[in-house]
Amino acid sequence: MAEALAVLAEAPVRRPRGRPRKPPEALDEGNRRQKLLRVAARLFRRQGFAATTTRDIAAAAGMRSGSPFYHFESKGALLAAVVEQGMRAALQRQAQALAASQQAAEAPEALLRRLVRTHFDVLLGPGSDFIPVMLYEWRSLSTEQRAAIARLQREYEAAWSGVLDALCRAGRIRADARAARLMCLGALNWSVQWYKPGMGATLDQLTEQAMLLFLPDPTRRPA
């Protein structure tokens, strides 16, 4: 008996062929990560970052309570990922708008209208929880996270600076271009506080109202 046990102890351990099996949290990793980001964005927007727990996020995503930590090291890292994804999606939409405007050889006023409409999509369209979270929860990001997001913001706002500079040179805007950019984006961003989808104006109608505010027609008399 002792000899048999010794033989077994010396025998090499057989390992299954192929790649090692992933833990349940790693299965379908990309889709799970995206689901966590969408759910976290929705909860951070509705409940606030401080009031939302990782357990809340996991439950809403249909995952185990510890699953978010497989993808993100902390709730703060998840917040930063939500904000970064929102900014990168906004940049992608804006790039598409700029390409369409360039192809159509649009004048600065038409380009501004296109930027306003795209910005409303980013703020208020389907899946639009990400950027409002950034607006609400900016202070919850670390200094390093803020710096990374600020670089993306500057890239996004560069298109606005260019078109507003052109409108200032043409005399269509009489304010300082930098002040005009801050005021335009500030006014548009505030719409996340009061706009209700399906109640009142459409995003196209909001765009036209914003254009009347930013670039009033000098030939149009008030009703």
Sine and cosine of phi, psi and omega as CSV:
sin_phi,cos_phi,sin_psi,cos_psi,sin_omega,cos_omega
0.00,0.00,-0.70,0.71,0.01,-1.00
-0.89,0.45,-0.62,0.78,0.01,-1.00
-0.91,0.42,-0.61,0.79,0.01,-1.00
-0.90,0.43,-0.67,0.74,0.02,-1.00
-0.90,0.43,-0.61,0.79,0.02,-1.00
-0.90,0.44,-0.64,0.77,0.03,-1.00
-0.89,0.45,-0.69,0.72,0.02,-1.00
-0.89,0.46,-0.62,0.78,-0.01,-1.00
-0.91,0.41,-0.55,0.83,-0.04,-1.00
-0.99,0.11,-0.28,0.96,-0.04,-1.00
-0.92,0.39,0.66,-0.75,0.02,-1.00
-0.92,0.40,0.58,-0.81,0.02,-1.00
-0.98,0.22,0.80,-0.60,0.03,-1.00
-0.99,0.14,0.78,-0.62,0.01,-1.00
-0.95,-0.32,0.55,-0.83,0.02,-1.00
-0.89,0.45,0.60,-0.80,0.02,-1.00
-0.96,0.30,0.35,-0.94,0.03,-1.00
1.00,0.04,-0.12,-0.99,-0.02,-1.00
-0.94,0.33,0.51,-0.86,0.07,-1.00
-0.88,0.48,0.56,-0.83,-0.02,-1.00
-0.94,0.35,0.71,-0.71,0.00,-1.00
-0.98,0.20,0.49,-0.87,0.11,-0.99
-0.92,0.40,0.33,-0.94,-0.03,-1.00
-0.81,0.59,-0.57,0.82,-0.05,-1.00
-0.92,0.39,-0.39,0.92,-0.06,-1.00
-1.00,0.05,-0.29,0.96,-0.02,-1.00
-0.91,0.41,0.69,-0.72,0.01,-1.00
0.81,0.58,0.72,0.69,-0.17,-0.98
-0.85,0.52,-0.73,0.69,-0.06,-1.00
-0.87,0.49,-0.71,0.70,-0.01,-1.00
-0.92,0.39,-0.62,0.78,0.01,-1.00
-0.91,0.42,-0.66,0.75,0.02,-1.00
-0.88,0.47,-0.71,0.71,0.01,-1.00
-0.90,0.44,-0.62,0.78,0.04,-1.00
-0.90,0.44,-0.68,0.74,0.05,-1.00
-0.87,0.50,-0.67,0.74,0.00,-1.00
-0.90,0.44,-0.70,0.71,0.00,-1.00
-0.90,0.44,-0.71,0.70,-0.02,-1.00
-0.91,0.41,-0.70,0.72,0.00,-1.00
-0.89,0.46,-0.67,0.74,0.01,-1.00
-0.86,0.51,-0.69,0.72,-0.01,-1.00
-0.90,0.44,-0.70,0.71,-0.03,-1.00
-0.95,0.32,-0.64,0.77,0.05,-1.00
-0.88,0.48,-0.60,0.80,0.00,-1.00
-0.94,0.33,-0.68,0.73,-0.08,-1.00
-0.98,0.19,-0.65,0.76,-0.12,-0.99
-0.96,-0.27,-0.32,0.95,-0.12,-0.99
1.00,-0.05,0.48,-0.88,-0.04,-1.00
-0.89,0.45,-0.73,0.68,-0.08,-1.00
-0.90,0.43,-0.57,0.82,-0.08,-1.00
-1.00,0.08,-0.12,0.99,-0.03,-1.00
-0.98,-0.18,0.78,-0.62,0.03,-1.00
-0.98,-0.19,0.32,-0.95,0.07,-1.00
-0.91,0.42,-0.49,0.87,0.08,-1.00
-0.90,0.44,-0.65,0.76,0.07,-1.00
-0.86,0.52,-0.71,0.71,-0.05,-1.00
-0.91,0.41,-0.72,0.70,0.00,-1.00
-0.88,0.48,-0.69,0.72,-0.01,-1.00
-0.89,0.46,-0.70,0.72,-0.01,-1.00
-0.92,0.40,-0.46,0.89,0.02,-1.00
-1.00,0.02,-0.04,1.00,-0.01,-1.00
0.95,0.32,0.56,0.83,-0.02,-1.00
-0.86,-0.50,0.17,-0.99,0.09,-1.00
-0.95,0.32,0.40,-0.92,-0.14,-0.99
-0.87,0.49,-0.49,0.87,-0.02,-1.00
-1.00,-0.02,-0.06,1.00,-0.09,-1.00
-0.88,0.48,-0.62,0.79,0.01,-1.00
-0.83,0.56,-0.51,0.86,-0.05,-1.00
-0.97,0.24,-0.20,0.98,0.14,-0.99
-0.95,0.32,-0.54,0.84,-0.07,-1.00
-0.99,-0.16,-0.50,0.86,-0.06,-1.00
-0.69,-0.72,0.69,-0.72,-0.11,-0.99
-0.95,0.30,-0.33,0.94,-0.02,-1.00
-0.34,-0.94,0.19,-0.98,0.06,-1.00
-0.91,0.42,-0.57,0.82,0.04,-1.00
-0.90,0.43,-0.62,0.79,0.05,-1.00
-0.92,0.40,-0.57,0.82,0.06,-1.00
-0.92,0.40,-0.66,0.75,0.07,-1.00
-0.86,0.51,-0.73,0.68,0.00,-1.00
-0.87,0.49,-0.62,0.78,0.01,-1.00
-0.92,0.39,-0.62,0.79,0.06,-1.00
-0.87,0.49,-0.74,0.67,-0.04,-1.00
-0.91,0.41,-0.68,0.73,0.00,-1.00
-0.90,0.44,-0.68,0.73,0.02,-1.00
-0.88,0.47,-0.65,0.76,0.04,-1.00
-0.88,0.48,-0.69,0.72,0.00,-1.00
-0.92,0.39,-0.64,0.76,-0.01,-1.00
-0.93,0.37,-0.60,0.80,0.08,-1.00
-0.91,0.41,-0.64,0.77,0.03,-1.00
-0.90,0.45,-0.67,0.74,0.03,-1.00
-0.89,0.45,-0.62,0.78,0.01,-1.00
-0.91,0.41,-0.70,0.72,0.04,-1.00
-0.89,0.45,-0.65,0.76,0.00,-1.00
-0.91,0.41,-0.64,0.77,0.03,-1.00
-0.87,0.49,-0.64,0.77,0.05,-1.00
-0.90,0.43,-0.65,0.76,0.02,-1.00
-0.91,0.42,-0.67,0.74,0.00,-1.00
-0.91,0.42,-0.63,0.77,0.02,-1.00
-0.90,0.43,-0.67,0.75,0.03,-1.00
-0.91,0.42,-0.63,0.78,0.02,-1.00
-0.91,0.41,-0.67,0.75,0.01,-1.00
-0.91,0.42,-0.65,0.76,0.01,-1.00
-0.90,0.45,-0.59,0.81,0.00,-1.00
-1.00,0.09,-0.03,1.00,-0.02,-1.00
0.79,0.61,0.77,0.64,-0.08,-1.00
-0.97,0.24,0.51,-0.86,0.12,-0.99
-0.96,0.28,0.29,-0.96,-0.04,-1.00
-0.82,0.58,-0.61,0.79,-0.02,-1.00
-0.90,0.43,-0.67,0.75,0.02,-1.00
-0.92,0.39,-0.60,0.80,0.04,-1.00
-0.91,0.42,-0.66,0.75,0.03,-1.00
-0.88,0.48,-0.67,0.74,0.03,-1.00
-0.86,0.50,-0.66,0.75,0.01,-1.00
-0.91,0.42,-0.65,0.76,0.03,-1.00
-0.91,0.42,-0.65,0.76,0.02,-1.00
-0.89,0.46,-0.72,0.70,-0.02,-1.00
-0.90,0.45,-0.65,0.76,0.03,-1.00
-0.90,0.43,-0.64,0.77,0.00,-1.00
-0.91,0.42,-0.61,0.79,0.08,-1.00
-0.90,0.45,-0.61,0.79,0.07,-1.00
-0.87,0.48,-0.69,0.72,-0.01,-1.00
-0.89,0.46,-0.66,0.76,-0.08,-1.00
-0.99,0.15,-0.61,0.79,-0.25,-0.97
-0.81,-0.59,-0.15,0.99,-0.05,-1.00
-0.98,0.21,-0.10,-0.99,0.02,-1.00
-0.85,0.53,0.65,-0.76,0.01,-1.00
0.90,0.44,0.58,0.82,-0.14,-0.99
-0.99,-0.16,0.45,0.89,-0.01,-1.00
-0.97,0.23,-0.38,0.93,-0.20,-0.98
-0.92,0.40,-0.79,0.61,-0.06,-1.00
-0.93,0.36,-0.66,0.75,0.11,-0.99
-0.84,0.55,-0.56,0.83,0.07,-1.00
-0.88,0.48,-0.66,0.75,0.04,-1.00
-0.88,0.48,-0.68,0.73,-0.02,-1.00
-0.90,0.43,-0.62,0.79,-0.04,-1.00
-0.99,0.17,-0.62,0.79,-0.24,-0.97
-0.92,-0.39,0.36,0.93,-0.02,-1.00
-0.81,0.59,-0.66,0.76,-0.06,-1.00
-0.94,0.34,-0.29,0.96,0.01,-1.00
-0.99,0.16,-0.17,0.98,0.05,-1.00
-0.98,0.18,0.47,-0.88,0.08,-1.00
-0.96,0.29,0.22,-0.97,0.01,-1.00
-0.86,0.52,-0.68,0.73,0.01,-1.00
-0.91,0.42,-0.66,0.75,0.03,-1.00
-0.90,0.43,-0.65,0.76,0.03,-1.00
-0.87,0.49,-0.66,0.75,-0.02,-1.00
-0.88,0.47,-0.66,0.75,0.00,-1.00
-0.91,0.41,-0.67,0.75,0.00,-1.00
-0.94,0.33,-0.58,0.81,0.00,-1.00
-0.88,0.48,-0.56,0.83,0.05,-1.00
-0.90,0.44,-0.65,0.76,0.05,-1.00
-0.93,0.38,-0.62,0.79,0.04,-1.00
-0.88,0.47,-0.69,0.72,0.01,-1.00
-0.88,0.47,-0.62,0.78,0.04,-1.00
-0.90,0.43,-0.66,0.75,0.00,-1.00
-0.91,0.40,-0.67,0.74,-0.08,-1.00
-0.98,0.21,-0.23,0.97,-0.01,-1.00
-0.87,0.50,-0.62,0.78,0.02,-1.00
-0.89,0.45,-0.62,0.78,0.04,-1.00
-0.92,0.40,-0.66,0.75,0.01,-1.00
-0.86,0.50,-0.69,0.72,-0.02,-1.00
-0.88,0.47,-0.75,0.67,-0.06,-1.00
-0.95,0.32,-0.58,0.81,0.02,-1.00
-0.94,0.33,-0.57,0.82,0.12,-0.99
-0.86,0.51,-0.70,0.71,-0.01,-1.00
-0.89,0.45,-0.65,0.76,0.01,-1.00
-0.94,0.35,-0.55,0.84,0.08,-1.00
-0.92,0.40,-0.69,0.72,0.01,-1.00
-0.90,0.44,-0.53,0.85,0.00,-1.00
-0.99,0.15,-0.06,1.00,0.00,-1.00
0.99,0.16,0.13,0.99,0.00,-1.00
-0.98,0.19,-0.42,0.91,0.11,-0.99
-0.84,-0.54,0.79,-0.61,-0.07,-1.00
-0.99,-0.17,-0.16,0.99,0.04,-1.00
-0.99,0.17,0.22,-0.98,0.13,-0.99
-0.88,0.47,0.66,-0.75,-0.10,-0.99
-0.89,0.46,-0.63,0.77,0.00,-1.00
-0.92,0.40,-0.69,0.72,0.03,-1.00
-0.89,0.45,-0.63,0.78,0.02,-1.00
-0.88,0.47,-0.66,0.75,0.01,-1.00
-0.89,0.45,-0.73,0.68,-0.02,-1.00
-0.89,0.46,-0.65,0.76,-0.03,-1.00
-0.95,0.31,-0.66,0.75,0.02,-1.00
-0.88,0.47,-0.79,0.62,-0.02,-1.00
-0.92,0.40,-0.59,0.81,0.05,-1.00
-0.89,0.47,-0.69,0.73,0.01,-1.00
-0.91,0.41,-0.68,0.74,0.00,-1.00
-0.91,0.41,-0.69,0.73,-0.03,-1.00
-0.89,0.45,-0.51,0.86,-0.02,-1.00
-0.92,0.40,-0.30,0.96,-0.02,-1.00
-0.89,0.46,-0.37,0.93,0.03,-1.00
-0.91,0.41,-0.30,0.95,-0.01,-1.00
-0.99,0.14,-0.49,0.87,-0.15,-0.99
-0.83,-0.55,-0.29,0.96,-0.07,-1.00
-0.97,0.23,0.71,-0.70,0.06,-1.00
-0.85,-0.52,0.90,-0.43,0.00,-1.00
-0.83,0.55,0.69,-0.72,0.03,-1.00
0.99,0.16,-0.03,1.00,0.01,-1.00
-0.82,-0.57,0.97,-0.26,0.00,-1.00
0.99,-0.14,-0.64,-0.77,-0.15,-0.99
-0.95,0.31,0.50,-0.87,0.15,-0.99
-0.98,0.18,0.15,-0.99,0.03,-1.00
-0.92,0.39,-0.53,0.85,0.09,-1.00
-0.90,0.43,-0.68,0.73,0.01,-1.00
-0.92,0.39,-0.63,0.78,0.06,-1.00
-0.88,0.48,-0.63,0.78,0.01,-1.00
-0.88,0.48,-0.70,0.72,0.00,-1.00
-0.91,0.41,-0.61,0.79,0.05,-1.00
-0.91,0.41,-0.64,0.77,0.03,-1.00
-0.90,0.44,-0.63,0.77,0.00,-1.00
-0.91,0.41,-0.61,0.79,0.06,-1.00
-0.90,0.43,-0.54,0.84,0.02,-1.00
-0.96,0.26,-0.71,0.70,-0.09,-1.00
-0.98,0.19,-0.60,0.80,-0.03,-1.00
-0.74,-0.67,0.96,0.28,-0.02,-1.00
-0.88,0.48,0.61,-0.79,0.02,-1.00
-0.98,0.21,0.90,-0.44,-0.06,-1.00
-0.91,0.40,-0.33,0.94,-0.03,-1.00
-1.00,-0.02,-0.14,0.99,-0.06,-1.00
-1.00,-0.02,0.81,-0.58,0.02,-1.00
-1.00,-0.01,0.61,-0.79,0.04,-1.00
-0.89,0.45,0.59,-0.81,-0.04,-1.00
-0.95,0.32,0.00,0.00,0.00,0.00
